[in-house]
Amino acid sequence: MGRIFATLLLTAFAVGAPWAAASAAEYEVQMRNKGTDGQAWQFEPAFLKIAPGDTVTFVSADKGHNSETTELLVPKDGTTWKGKINEPVKVTFDQEGVYAYKCLPHAALGMVGVIQVGNSVANVEAAKNAKIPGKGKTRLAELITQVGN
Ligand SMILES: [Cu+2]
């Protein structure tokens, strides 16, 4: 029985079983003191469009950063997260919509990011009105212009 089950499982993975999470894509966003475009305080890439079920891991390329969001910046029933400074945080996005997030120490300096999951833009206005100070607000508005179908 054990061997038959194992064989079935292997076959299922080989043909891409619908329940196998292996079909979901994984992305990495780096938290950096300076982006490759020369601008300081960056998530890179700062805009991502992904599919429901995909996973994004925020990793520290430099020290002193985190990634976090609040209920205001995510779709209804969307996941929220709050990464610790200098620690990677892995987020799986199941709910379609627009997710805005920030680095807590550097949000006012422009360190914000946007992830669009699927094609829903239902909450894009709320994301635009997110309470982010200073350069973060300008940068968020720029990133939101990339949201689309
Ligand atoms: Cu930062």
Residues whose N, C-alpha, C, O or C-beta is under 5 A from the ligand:
A	BS01	CU	G64 H65 N66 C103 H106 M111
